[in-house]
Amino acid sequence: MDLNNKTVIVTGAGSGLGKAVSIMAAKAGAKIVMADISQQAMDQTEVEIKNVKGTSISCVVDVCNMESILSMLDRAAEAFGQIDALVNCAGIFSSIPFLELTEKDWCRMVDINLKGSFLCTQQFIKRVLPQKTGASIVFLSSISGFIGFTKSAHYCATKGAVRQLSKAIALEFGAEGIRSNVVAPGTIETPMNAWIIDDPEMHKKSVASIPMGRFGKSEEIASAILFLISDEASYCNGSELLVDGGQITHC
């Protein structure tokens, strides 16, 4: 995948899928703007980007805080000029039975997974519209945004919502050359899914629901995202790419 001369902002770049996207995109030639709540986590990602001879800057960002988002966009423009893509990877997960779900639990999930994606995307679009160069946005949903899972109603709600948010943006800004698409992973080997991977019974049950008989790798999700932000996906807008080993068909 050729991403030479593209500047890509990746939220949640310090770990998991955001880290994998940052490293793979840098290897493909993109200039990476890492955004994460943890500078220490981004420092580790930066080491790996340097190992593939990539270029990056890091910005400590709270995706629910407008001031930090605007500061990140300023730094991106100062460092690299034109901005070409935004990948919304920042997100959280928690497993809580529905009747034990508190308003605080609900609001935190909605703030980070949905409001954060909204704020980052809105300000990104405001910055790229005057460039008149087009741009690409990728939202990270989940198979949980398509089918229900127990003890995660708040998570399922946010992942379904970002699907619809992406479609609305695709419709509103497609004529401006701004493409908005969704990648929906299944169960992937990331720190967020350690509660499944490290529990023998949960591990066995989850793998049994996947036709390919294994969990996905972060790099497999990153590859799908890189396709959508590349020029090879120039006619993909408002689309949803499931990368789940067939798990959703089994369900």
Buried (B, 14 or more C-beta within 10 A) or exposed (E): BEBEEBBBBBBBBBBBBBBBBBBBBBBBBBBBBBBBBBEEBBEEBBEBBEEEEBBBBBBBBBBBEEEBBBBBBEBBBEBBEBBBBBBBBBBBBBEBEEEEBEEEBBEBBBBBBBBBBBBBBEBBBEBBBEBEEBBBBBBBBBBBBBEEBEEBBBBBBBBBBBBEBBBEBBEEBBEBBBBBBBBBBBBBBBEBBEEBBEEEEBBEEBBEBBEEEEBBEBBBBBBBBBBBBBEEBEEBBBBBBBBBBBBBEEB
